[in-house]
Amino acid sequence: MRQIFLLILLFIVGQWLVKALRRHDAQASQRTGGADAKGQSGPNGGARGAASAQAQPQLAEPMIRCAECGVHAPKSDSVVVGGQPFCSAAHAQRHGARPTGRDAR
């Protein structure tokens, strides 16, 4: 029984150590701005500077809400008709074919 408790305790301590190391690495890379140990991520950093520039995460693409169905889609995949964004060309056509005003009743 003691062995099971010891294994559980070792597992918990191991998980805690892994999380602490990851947290420390994330804080260290945030403080240095993602530069390597020699600080060669500048414009004259050579190949290492170019590699670190490619490794930086890209910003998320803006999302739009479809005027027809309400689904959020990436802005690059959306279709804008009459100033209203749509998730697809089919929804833009369906929205355009819908009767408006008194005809809609």
TORMI-299062 format. One record per residue (C-alpha): residue number from 1; x, z, y negated. Coordinates in steps of 0.02 Angstrom, whole numbers, plus 50000, padded with zeros to 5 digits. Example, Ala and Ser with C-alpha at 12.3 -4.5 7.8 and 13.67 -1.06 7.14 Angstrom:
2
<site><n>1</n><X>50615</X><Z>50390</Z><Y>50225</Y></site>
<site><n>2</n><X>50684</X><Z>50357</Z><Y>50053</Y></site>
END
This chain:
105
<site><n>1</n><X>50000</X><Z>50000</Z><Y>50000</Y></site>
<site><n>2</n><X>50144</X><Z>50040</Z><Y>49883</Y></site>
<site><n>3</n><X>50217</X><Z>49869</Z><Y>49915</Y></site>
<site><n>4</n><X>50060</X><Z>49782</Z><Y>49856</Y></site>
<site><n>5</n><X>50057</X><Z>49884</Z><Y>49696</Y></site>
<site><n>6</n><X>50242</X><Z>49847</Z><Y>49670</Y></site>
<site><n>7</n><X>50213</X><Z>49660</Z><Y>49693</Y></site>
<site><n>8</n><X>50067</X><Z>49663</Z><Y>49571</Y></site>
<site><n>9</n><X>50171</X><Z>49758</Z><Y>49445</Y></site>
<site><n>10</n><X>50317</X><Z>49637</Z><Y>49463</Y></site>
<site><n>11</n><X>50199</X><Z>49490</Z><Y>49440</Y></site>
<site><n>12</n><X>50125</X><Z>49564</Z><Y>49281</Y></site>
<site><n>13</n><X>50297</X><Z>49604</Z><Y>49210</Y></site>
<site><n>14</n><X>50358</X><Z>49429</Z><Y>49253</Y></site>
<site><n>15</n><X>50210</X><Z>49349</Z><Y>49165</Y></site>
<site><n>16</n><X>50239</X><Z>49458</Z><Y>49013</Y></site>
<site><n>17</n><X>50424</X><Z>49407</Z><Y>49007</Y></site>
<site><n>18</n><X>50382</X><Z>49222</Z><Y>49020</Y></site>
<site><n>19</n><X>50256</X><Z>49234</Z><Y>48878</Y></site>
<site><n>20</n><X>50379</X><Z>49334</Z><Y>48772</Y></site>
<site><n>21</n><X>50516</X><Z>49202</Z><Y>48798</Y></site>
<site><n>22</n><X>50397</X><Z>49060</Z><Y>48754</Y></site>
<site><n>23</n><X>50340</X><Z>49152</Z><Y>48598</Y></site>
<site><n>24</n><X>50521</X><Z>49181</Z><Y>48547</Y></site>
<site><n>25</n><X>50567</X><Z>48998</Z><Y>48575</Y></site>
<site><n>26</n><X>50416</X><Z>48940</Z><Y>48473</Y></site>
<site><n>27</n><X>50460</X><Z>49056</Z><Y>48329</Y></site>
<site><n>28</n><X>50643</X><Z>49002</Z><Y>48334</Y></site>
<site><n>29</n><X>50598</X><Z>48817</Z><Y>48328</Y></site>
<site><n>30</n><X>50473</X><Z>48850</Z><Y>48188</Y></site>
<site><n>31</n><X>50605</X><Z>48942</Z><Y>48085</Y></site>
<site><n>32</n><X>50733</X><Z>48803</Z><Y>48105</Y></site>
<site><n>33</n><X>50606</X><Z>48665</Z><Y>48080</Y></site>
<site><n>34</n><X>50639</X><Z>48591</Z><Y>48252</Y></site>
<site><n>35</n><X>50823</X><Z>48559</Z><Y>48213</Y></site>
<site><n>36</n><X>50952</X><Z>48573</Z><Y>48351</Y></site>
<site><n>37</n><X>51087</X><Z>48707</Z><Y>48350</Y></site>
<site><n>38</n><X>51204</X><Z>48606</Z><Y>48236</Y></site>
<site><n>39</n><X>51066</X><Z>48566</Z><Y>48111</Y></site>
<site><n>40</n><X>51080</X><Z>48378</Z><Y>48135</Y></site>
<site><n>41</n><X>50898</X><Z>48334</Z><Y>48110</Y></site>
<site><n>42</n><X>50926</X><Z>48270</Z><Y>47933</Y></site>
<site><n>43</n><X>50934</X><Z>48088</Z><Y>47879</Y></site>
<site><n>44</n><X>51118</X><Z>48077</Z><Y>47928</Y></site>
<site><n>45</n><X>51093</X><Z>48169</Z><Y>48093</Y></site>
<site><n>46</n><X>51126</X><Z>48015</Z><Y>48199</Y></site>
<site><n>47</n><X>51040</X><Z>47988</Z><Y>48365</Y></site>
<site><n>48</n><X>50992</X><Z>48170</Z><Y>48384</Y></site>
<site><n>49</n><X>50901</X><Z>48167</Z><Y>48217</Y></site>
<site><n>50</n><X>50801</X><Z>48014</Z><Y>48270</Y></site>
<site><n>51</n><X>50758</X><Z>48092</Z><Y>48438</Y></site>
<site><n>52</n><X>50696</X><Z>48252</Z><Y>48357</Y></site>
<site><n>53</n><X>50593</X><Z>48153</Z><Y>48232</Y></site>
<site><n>54</n><X>50506</X><Z>48064</Z><Y>48376</Y></site>
<site><n>55</n><X>50477</X><Z>48228</Z><Y>48467</Y></site>
<site><n>56</n><X>50378</X><Z>48303</Z><Y>48323</Y></site>
<site><n>57</n><X>50191</X><Z>48309</Z><Y>48359</Y></site>
<site><n>58</n><X>50080</X><Z>48186</Z><Y>48269</Y></site>
<site><n>59</n><X>49933</X><Z>48244</Z><Y>48163</Y></site>
<site><n>60</n><X>49763</X><Z>48228</Z><Y>48242</Y></site>
<site><n>61</n><X>49663</X><Z>48074</Z><Y>48195</Y></site>
<site><n>62</n><X>49510</X><Z>48106</Z><Y>48084</Y></site>
<site><n>63</n><X>49343</X><Z>48103</Z><Y>48174</Y></site>
<site><n>64</n><X>49181</X><Z>48028</Z><Y>48108</Y></site>
<site><n>65</n><X>49001</X><Z>48066</Z><Y>48157</Y></site>
<site><n>66</n><X>48896</X><Z>47919</Z><Y>48215</Y></site>
<site><n>67</n><X>48742</X><Z>47893</Z><Y>48105</Y></site>
<site><n>68</n><X>48641</X><Z>47836</Z><Y>48257</Y></site>
<site><n>69</n><X>48679</X><Z>47959</Z><Y>48396</Y></site>
<site><n>70</n><X>48780</X><Z>48097</Z><Y>48311</Y></site>
<site><n>71</n><X>48931</X><Z>48083</Z><Y>48428</Y></site>
<site><n>72</n><X>49101</X><Z>48113</Z><Y>48348</Y></site>
<site><n>73</n><X>49223</X><Z>47970</Z><Y>48375</Y></site>
<site><n>74</n><X>49401</X><Z>47933</Z><Y>48312</Y></site>
<site><n>75</n><X>49402</X><Z>47846</Z><Y>48144</Y></site>
<site><n>76</n><X>49506</X><Z>47701</Z><Y>48211</Y></site>
<site><n>77</n><X>49374</X><Z>47664</Z><Y>48345</Y></site>
<site><n>78</n><X>49225</X><Z>47678</Z><Y>48228</Y></site>
<site><n>79</n><X>49125</X><Z>47539</Z><Y>48146</Y></site>
<site><n>80</n><X>49069</X><Z>47557</Z><Y>47965</Y></site>
<site><n>81</n><X>48914</X><Z>47458</Z><Y>47914</Y></site>
<site><n>82</n><X>48828</X><Z>47483</Z><Y>47747</Y></site>
<site><n>83</n><X>48936</X><Z>47635</Z><Y>47710</Y></site>
<site><n>84</n><X>48879</X><Z>47725</Z><Y>47867</Y></site>
<site><n>85</n><X>48998</X><Z>47757</Z><Y>48012</Y></site>
<site><n>86</n><X>48949</X><Z>47717</Z><Y>48193</Y></site>
<site><n>87</n><X>49034</X><Z>47751</Z><Y>48358</Y></site>
<site><n>88</n><X>49008</X><Z>47571</Z><Y>48418</Y></site>
<site><n>89</n><X>48947</X><Z>47401</Z><Y>48360</Y></site>
<site><n>90</n><X>48793</X><Z>47418</Z><Y>48472</Y></site>
<site><n>91</n><X>48739</X><Z>47575</Z><Y>48381</Y></site>
<site><n>92</n><X>48766</X><Z>47490</Z><Y>48213</Y></site>
<site><n>93</n><X>48654</X><Z>47345</Z><Y>48267</Y></site>
<site><n>94</n><X>48521</X><Z>47462</Z><Y>48337</Y></site>
<site><n>95</n><X>48521</X><Z>47565</Z><Y>48177</Y></site>
<site><n>96</n><X>48509</X><Z>47406</Z><Y>48071</Y></site>
<site><n>97</n><X>48362</X><Z>47341</Z><Y>48175</Y></site>
<site><n>98</n><X>48264</X><Z>47502</Z><Y>48153</Y></site>
<site><n>99</n><X>48117</X><Z>47483</Z><Y>48031</Y></site>
<site><n>100</n><X>48128</X><Z>47583</Z><Y>47870</Y></site>
<site><n>101</n><X>48006</X><Z>47648</Z><Y>47742</Y></site>
<site><n>102</n><X>47819</X><Z>47631</Z><Y>47778</Y></site>
<site><n>103</n><X>47851</X><Z>47515</Z><Y>47925</Y></site>
<site><n>104</n><X>47932</X><Z>47657</Z><Y>48021</Y></site>
<site><n>105</n><X>47765</X><Z>47747</Z><Y>48043</Y></site>
END
